[in-house]
Amino acid sequence: MWKKPVHPWIYEINARVWLKRLRQEYRAPFGLGDVPADEWRRIKDLGMDLVWLMGVWRPSQASREIAWAHQGLQAEYARVLADACPSDVAGSPYAVAGYQLSPLLGSPVELAVLKEKLNGLGLGLILDLVPNHTARDHPWCEKRPDLYVMSRDKGWFQPSEAFECGEAGEDPWWVAHGRDPYFPPWTDTAQLNAANPDTRAALAEIALGLTDVCDGLRCDMAMLAMNRIFSQTWGKWMTKQGQSEPADEFWPTVAGPAKAKRPDFLFIAEAYWGTEGELLRQGFDYCYDKGGYDLLSSRNGAGMAAALEAEGPEAGAKVRFLENHDEERAASRVPASAMEACVAAFLFLPGMKLFQQGQLQGARVKLPVQLCRAPSEPRDERIAALYETILSLANQPLFKQGQFTKPAFAGDASGERGRENLLVHLYRRGDSLGLAAANLSDYPARGALAPAKLPALDKLAFKAGGPTGGLGNRPPSLSRTAKGWLVDAPPCSWGVWVTG
């Protein structure tokens, strides 16, 4: 059965694209529940603990039509697929028309079947919850308009901010498109009223029901439903409607029933704008580390070290990533000379590690989420070999179950040029110790670890390091000096030391 380690790994799959490709490979029209077990075993053998299937819910026909007609998106489709056509566009997976399995992916019962299969292999299943909005053709828009940011006054919203709803024979009403405070509305969506107790109750009921078919929810743009941010975005509308900010926060109300039923059920927040700590205190198990992503992407080792120091106990509750479906692919963004050090720095961070389908093979194409077909990309053998090496090192109980510590440097920095660029991570599990070091910069870095704050490192032995593949430079070295244990790291290098 599935059991979450302290520092789990999660593998994101674009379900619509992936299943379409598998059906072609196997020449069989199976659904998610009948995916051959070997496909899941391969993911498990990589060291993954969780599978996040993105895009499984009932699609929106309105979103599909809008996505195909959108000129900006059409340019993106053409960039990715020279022969893109309407059948390649399924609409946004985050314009959800209903929390039932998409007919494109199988019959309604297949999610429960899939969960049982994955759990039997030691994998947990993560699905999406979109709390901020629904598709504009979700049944609630007609049947329960009170759940939305809406008005019966046509002039309240600008034409681009809302759409008309109403059943035959009734006066129409206008429902706002979903949005965040800083960007234009998403025109294929309908904005839920996160301040309405009935909206919260409806979403809590959905989350509770999903505990039967998955092991956790990745909550899209989770911070938008927080009281202060919802009020920031929709405060004028709330005032006009005579609504005030609720006394209770959104997420304890929505997640509470699911957590009461299944304490092991995970809530993972996509979060930005420094809201991670608030969301963790409101009951989330994990929150995206977008700040860490930015620091790793810019190879800012000093900034990443400072961020870890500031995180304190929350470090283990962050979702670390080098890429996801919203970001550019790492292979297209990180210089080849620095890729090994960036991957090592990422993998030995505390918390949950997120991998995107194709990342381990060096995929370079960022696919618009509206597409259900992807181009064929060549495998980057160097990147694939790199991940094979570092995944095998990091996929050990010491690093996945161990206690993380960020060692401090000795006070005297004389002769230790560039030590601020060093990322050094220590893990302890029982009598076992593991040390990982990475220098993300283009310059040498040397730093002595303060001996008074370290366990005895005498039994550590070098396990592996890089860069490899003839890219120059040697791995870092670890040696004992009068000041402490000196990490001497050439540019863009990484190393791992373990006991025993």
N, C-alpha and C positions, 0 to 999 in steps of 0.2 A: 504493500500500500504506500501511498504518497506520504512523506513526512518532510516538512520544511527544515532545511539546515539553517544555521545561524546567518550565513551569507549566501543566499540562494542565487542560482542562475536562471534567467528567464529568456525564452526564445520566442521572438515575435514572428508570426507568419501572416502574410497577406492571404487570407483563406480563399478568396475568390480566384486570385491568380494561381496560387499553389495547387488547388484542387483541379483547376482547368488543365494545368500542365500534367498532373498525375494521371488524369483520365486519358490524356493523349498518349502518355508513355505506356500505360497498361492496356490501352484500347478497351476501356470498360467505363460505363457511366455511373460509377458508384458515388455514394454520398460520404459525408464525413465519418459516419459510423462504420463504414466498410473500407476505409483506407487501410491498405495492407499493413500488418503489424510491423513489418520490417522498416517501414518509413518512420514510425515512432521510435523503434529501437535505435535507429541511427541517431536520432536527436538525443535520446537518453545516453547513448554511448559517448556523445560529445561532453557529457557532464551536466546536461541541463536538468533542472528540477521542476520547471514550470514551462508550459506552452501557452503563449498568448495568441489566440486566434482573432485577428483583427478583421472586421467586416462580415460577421456571421448573421446579422439581424435582417429582418424583413426589409427589403430595399424600397425606396421611394421612387415611384414613377415620375413624380414631379421633379425630384432631384436629378433623375437621369436626363430628363428633357432639358432642364436648365443647364446641366453640366455639358451636354453636347452643344448647346447653342452659345455658350459663353466663349467670347472671342479670345480672351486671355488664356482660358484653359485649352482651347483648340490649338493655340501655339505650343503649349506644353505637350499636348498629345503628339503633335507633329515632331517635336524634338525627340520624343522617345520612340514613337512608332511612325515610320514614314507612310505606312499604309493604314493608319488609324481610321476606323469606320464606326458608325453608331453602335454596332453590336459589341464593340470593345469598351463602351462606357456603361457602367452599372450605376453611376451616381455616387455621391459621397457616402461612405460607410458611417458617417457621423450625422447624417440626416436619416434618423431611424423612424420607420413607419410602424414598427411594432417589435416587441421583444420576443419574437418567434423566429426559429431558424429560417433563413432565406431558402425559398424553394430552389434556388440555384445550387444549394449546398446539400440538399437532402430532405428527408421527411422530418416532421416535428419531433419524433422520438429519438432522433439520432444523436442529439447532444448528450442525453443521459447515457446512451450506449457508449459514446466516445469517452465520457468521463470515467466510466467503469473500466474501459480498456486502458486508458492512460494511468489511472490510479494503480491498476494491476502491474504496470511497468515501472511504478515509482515516480510517475509524473503527475503534477497537478495541472488543472485547466483554468486559465484566466480568460475572461470575456470582458467586453466593454459595457460600461454604463455611461450614458450621456445625460447629465443632470440639468444642463443649461437650456436645452432645446430639444424639439422633436423635428421630424420632417413636417413640411407644411401640409401634407396630405395624411398625417396621422389621424386616426378616428377621433381623438380628443378634440381636434380643432373644430369639428362640427358638433360633437356630442357633449363636450365638457369645456367650452371656451373659457370658463372661469378659472381654469388652471393656467391660463396664459396671461401675458402682458397684452391686453386688448382694450379696445374702446368701441363704443357704438357711435362715436363722433368721428366722421370721416376726416375731418380737418385736424385731428389731434396729431397724427403721424404724417411725415413727409411721404410722398408716393414711393420712394425707394426704401422706406423703413418698415412697411407693413403690406399685407395683402388682404383681400376681401374674403370673408367667409359667410356662410349662411345656408340654411336649408330652404327648399322651395316653400314659398308662401310666408316666409319670415323676413323681418327687416334684417339687413346684413350687419355684420360687425367686422372690425379690422383687427388683425392679430399682428403684432410686431415680429419682425425677423429676429432670430438669435444674433447676438453680438457680444463683444467685450468692449470695455470703455475706450479702447484706443484705435479700433479699426472699423471699417464700414461693415454693415450687416451681412450675414450669410443669407443670401436671398432664397436658398432652398430650405430654410428652416423656420420654425415657429418658436418664439421665446417663451419658455415656461416662467411662471411667477414663483420664484423661489421663496418669497415671503408669505405665500398662501399656505396655511396648514393643510388644506386639501391636496395641494400639489405635492407637498412633502409626504403626505400619507400615501398618495398614489405611487410615488417613486419608492417609498419604503416597501410597499407591497410587491413591487417588481423585484427589488433587490432580495427580498425574502424568498420569493419564488425561485429565483435563480440559484439559491443555495443547493437546490436539488440537481442542477445540471452542470455546475462548475465549482471550482474551489476558491474563487475570488474574482473581484471586479477591478479592472483598470478604469478609473473614473476620469473621463475626458474633461479637461479644463476645470478641474475640481474647485479651484479658487473662485470661479465666477458665481457660485452659489452661496459663498460666505456672506453673512449679513452686510458687512461693511462694503464689500465690493458690489454686491447686488444693489445696495442703496446708492453707491457712487454712480452706477450705470443707469439706474432707473428711478432715481430719487424724485425727479420732477413728476413723472407719471404716478408714483406712489402718493405724492402729495395731492395731486388732482383727484385720485381715487379715494382719498381719505385713509390710506394705509400707512402704518408706521412700521419701523423696523422691529421684527419679532424679538421677544425677550430671549428665546432659545435659539441656539445656532442650528443651521441647516443639517450639518452632517451627523451629529449625534442622533438626531431625529430620524434621518433616512437610513443610516447604517445600523442603528441600534437593534431593531428586530432581527436582522440577519445575523448579527454578532451574538445575540442572545440564543438563537437557535443553533448556531455553529461557531463557537469561539475561535476555531481554527480558520474560519473563512477570512480571506485576505481582502483588504481594501487598499488599493494602490492609487495614489493621486498624481495625475499630471498637473504640475503646479509651477507657477512662475511668480515673478515680482516679489520674491522674498517671503512668500506665504507658507513655506514648507513647515516651519515650526508651529504656526497656528494650526495647520491641518493635522499635524501629528498629535497635537494636544486635543484636537477634536475627534480623535479616534482612528486615524489612518495608521496602517501598519508601515507603509512605505510612501515616500514622496520623491518625485523626480528631482534630480540634481542638475538643473539646467546651468546653474553657475559653474559647477564642476566641469560640465561638458564644454562650456566656453573656455575655461582655463586650460583643459587638456588640449582642446582644438588649437588654441594659440600657443601651446607648449609653454605655458606659464607655470613652471614648477613651484616657484616661490609663492604665487597666488594660491595654488592648490594646497600647498603645505599650510598656509595661513588659514585657508578655509576649513581644513580638517581640524586644526587647532580650535577654531571658533565653534565648530559643530558639537564638540564634546560628545556626550552620550548619544546624541541624535545621529552620529556618523553611521551607525549600523542600520539606520532606518532610511537611508537614501538609496535611490535607484540611480546607479552610475551607468553611463552609456557613452560610446564614441559615435553612435549614430542611431537614429530611429526613423520612422517613415516621414517625420516632419523636417528632418535635417538632411543636409547633403551627405552623400556617402563618404565614409572615412577615407577610402582608397582614392577618391577624387580630390581630397582636401589636404590630407596629411602628406608631407614629402616622404618619398621612399626611404630616405636616410633616417628619418625619425619614426617610422611606423613601428618598429620593434619596441622602442622605448615607450611610445605612447600606449601600445597594447599592454605591455607589462605594467606600466603605471596604473592603467585602468583596471586590469584584472586583479591586482593585489590591493585595491582599495577596499575598505570595509563596506558592508551593505549588500544590496541586491545588484547583480550585474545583468544588464539588458543587452541581448544580441539580436540583431535584425537578420532575418532570412537573407542569405547572399553575402552577408558581411564576412563570414569566415572563408569565402572563396574570392574575396576581393572585388565584389560587384561595385560598379561605379555609377550606375544610372539611378537617380532619384525618381521614383515612379509616382506620378500623380495618383492620389488615392481613389480617384473616380474611375480609374481604368481597371478592367478585369483581365487584361492580357499584358504581358511584359515582354520586352525583347530578350532574345537569347544573348547571353554575355559569356565571353571566354573566361575560363578559370585562371586566376592569377596564381601560378604555382608557388611563387615566393611567399605571397601572403598566406596561402593555404598551409604551407609548411610551417610558417611562423606560428599561426594559430594552433596547429597540431602540437607543436612543441610546448608553447606556453600554457595551453589548456590542460595538457597532461600534467604539468607541474602544479597548476593552481587547483586542479580537481582532486585535491587530497583532503582528508578529514582535518588535517592541521590548518589548512587555509579556509575551508568551508565551515568548520565547526569551532575553530579556535578563537581565542580572545585577542582582539586587535589592540595594539598600542602604537602610538606614534612616538618613536624615541626622540629625546631632546638632544641637541648638539651641546658640546662643552662650551662654557662661557667664553673662553679665549679663542677668537677666530683667526689669530695671526697665522699666516701661511696656508690659509684654507680658502683660497680664491673660489668663488662661485658656489659655496656650500648652500646658499639660499635656493639654488636651482635643484638641489637633491630632494627626491622623494624617497624616504626610507620608512618601511612598514615592518612591524614586528608582530608575529602571531605566536601564541602559546596555547598548547593543548596538553594537559597533563605535564609530563616531563619533556615533551617535544617542543622544539623552538624552530621557527622559520623566519628568515629575514629576507626582504625583497628591497632592492634599491634601483632607482632609475634616474637618469639625467636627461631631461627633455631638451636641453639647450644645445647650441652649436659650439659650446665652449667647455673646457674641462671643469669639473666640480670636485672639490675635496672637502670633507667635513668629518670631525671626530665626534663620535657619540659619547655623551656624558656617562662615564662608567657607574657613577653612583645611582643612576636611575635605570640601570639595565640589569637583567639577569646575567649570569655567566654565559658568555658567548664562546668560550674556549672550544666547545665541542661542535661548533658549526663547521660544516664542510661545504665547499662550493658545489652546487648542483648543476646549474646551467646559467647561461647568459649570452649576451650578444652586444653589438650586432653580429649576425652571421651572414653567410652567403657572399663573402668577399666584399662587403661594403666598407671595409676599413675599420680602424679602431678595435680595441680589445674590450672585453667585458670589465666591469668594475672590479676592484680588489678590496678585500677586507683584511686589515692588519692591526695588530695591537701596538699602540704607542704609549708614551708616558701620559698623554692627554686623554686617551680612551681608544675605542675601536675606530680606526680611520677608514672611511669609505672614500676610495679614490676612483672617480668615474670619468672616463673620457666622454667626449661629446656623443649624445644620442645613444647611450649605452644602458644596459640593464643587467642585473644579476640576482640570483636566488641562492641562499645558503640555508641548509637544514641540518638538524642533528640526526645522527644515526644513519 
